[in-house]
Amino acid sequence: MNQDELKRAAAIAALDYVIDGEIVGVGTGSTANHFIDGLATIKDRIRGAVASSEASARRLAAHGVRLFDLNDVERMPVYVDGADEIDAGLAMIKGGGGALTREKIVAAVADRFVCICDASKRVARLGRFPLPVEVIPMARAHVARRLTALGGEPRLRQGFVTDNGNLILDVHGLEITDPAGLEAEIDHIAGVVASGLFAMRGANVLLLAAAEGVERILRP
Ligand code: 5RP
């Protein structure tokens, strides 16, 4: 199986976590797109979905899945999304697609985060993938200086504006030995909207697809 087929296998396995009659939180990216396509086949069983990006909202709407505004949702049993990296504690780096802030918000409302990945995303230590940080445009230089002081090398994602009208700094070269601590530290820099570290609220379940099948890993 190639990488895209593995992403699809993980995404299809996540359909087992969808609860009939409930609202599903939906992530962003190529793996999440496979999940959206799968969700379309069972759309009559669910109430609808909350999307974590404009792109996912468009794809869900094209399939005829009913979309909800997060503010109108009180209960969401599950959020399903991919990741750029995931470690043994199910902490993640996300935001390769730039949707990290909305992903974090939708995930925060859900009871369970189900992460869907191909096996290449599992790492012993987070940080080889540059950490995306969404920043308010006027704070770009200030935040970049602070991230440099933390040992990273921030680079502005060229020609990219988030769904929230902000910028992304991709931080290279970080040694992430304490994902939750670093997440809290970055969150406290004035002008940061969110970082792509999902450690304080990591995944509850990882569906990791490899040639041998989809492995189900629970948060320790
Ligand atoms: C988007 C994300 C994605 O989940 C992450 O980039 C993984 O993407 P893909 O499924 O395309 O490999 O965080 O902001």
Residues whose N, C-alpha, C, O or C-beta is under 5 A from the ligand:
A	BS01	5RP	T28 G29 S30 T31 A32 D81 G82 A83 D84 K94 G95 G96 G97 G98 A99 L100
